Amino acid sequence: MAQQQSWSSLPADLVSRVADCLLATNDLDYYDDLRGVCHHWRSATDDPRRNQHDPRFRATRWVMLGEREYHYSAGSGDAFVNIATGRFLRKNLAPLLRDHVLLTTTTGGLLVLAARRGGSRPHAVAVRVANPFTGSVIRFAAPLQNATGLRFTADVVGFSHTLVLVSVTSNEVFWADPQSESFSVDTSSHGSCPACRLPLIAAGKCAAVVMGHGRRESLVDSLAVANNVVDQPILSGGGEDGCRCYVVEAGASAGELLAVLKRSNGVDVFKIDSARNSMERVRSIGTRALFLGIRSFLVDADRLPTIKPNCAYFLRTDIAALARDVYRFDIAAIETEQKPEWVEEGIRDNDFIWPINLRPFTVTQLLCNYTMDILCHQPVWDGSCFGEYIDN
């Protein structure tokens, strides 16, 4: 009778191949579970905590759906969704937030944290970036100045983990790498809503850090070109009211960008070709769908059945009626003008505050809510981690 072998005897190359499959889908929690099986499997794979700068271990495909929920029902765990695979996950963030408050999140799933107290400098807060799936934390030497009352979107780019923050409140851009002595501040114009073109701005600030260190990347030379492309008159909408241009990351590789012009009566999607200094109009983004707002991103609609592929989803707010609704445009529409299709009611402010209003939300509602609801940073002096949310 053949002797039964245990899983711990699996050859190292096979363990490594399975691990690579998990990293390819950014399932970092599964990767961590795999490493916990036995000593042999740990030795056959790289430790994310010892390789913080390895791009394989950076959260890039996750959206935090429970960002607001955390501040109203702490301790229940926060919901994330992998926008490439459609997998949902709850993570207990309490260990990461023990001495910090949530400043904002990236559309990849990284947490930007601020120290609870400013110490001797109340207008400056220590900042760190945490990966909720690996537990790794990157501390920034530079304090963030005068952040109180501001709402931020964020991105972490480059090998050196350059943190780029765009203030939705003041339209200022802050950026630094972990070793920087201070955050650089850019007050120049990046359009009416710079947060809407965060991927392009972040790539530019990453290039500035790279150049400052005496190194060059292929992306550097194309950034000015890409900016010029986005600023072309075609994206002004011909003066039409209600137009806004969004820049959305189109793939895992740096520099793959879409420029999206959302008009009151339609949507136009362009693929930015930096090498040719041009944009190409596209009428299909395959099985993916766009979610547009202050934070914009692509999801795989095949993995999220309630979402229609090749459409652009967005929120409309009726201030007078205190109502928010989800609409969508068909990207493939041939007509120059189309009426936006009503999808469902959006999530309102008091839906999170009053228990009587809490109900199961659809993934479409939650993703649309994430595009627009940005946490307003307030200093914490009473041990509470509750923040204030403001809609745009």
Buried (B, 14 or more C-beta within 10 A) or exposed (E): EEEEEEEEEBEEEEBBEBBEEBBEBBBBBBBBEBBEEBEBBBEBBBBBEEEBEEEBBBBBBBBBBBBBBBBBBBEEBBBBBBBBBBBEBEBEBEEBBEEBBBBBBBBBBBBBBBBBBBEEEEEBBBBBBBBBBBEBBBEBEBBBBBBBBBBBBBBBBBBBBBBBBBBBBEBBBBBBBBEBEEBBBBEEEBBEBBBBBBBBBBBBBBBBBBEEEEEEBEBBEBBEBBBEBBBBEBBEBEEEEEBBBBBBBBEEEBBBBBBBBBBEEBBBBBBBBBEEBEBEEBEEBEEBBBBBBBBBBBBBBEBBEEBBBBBBBBBEBEEEEEEBBBBBBBBEBEEEEBEBEEBEEBBBBEBBEEEEEEEEBBBBBBBBBBBBBBBBBBBBEEEEBEBEBBBB
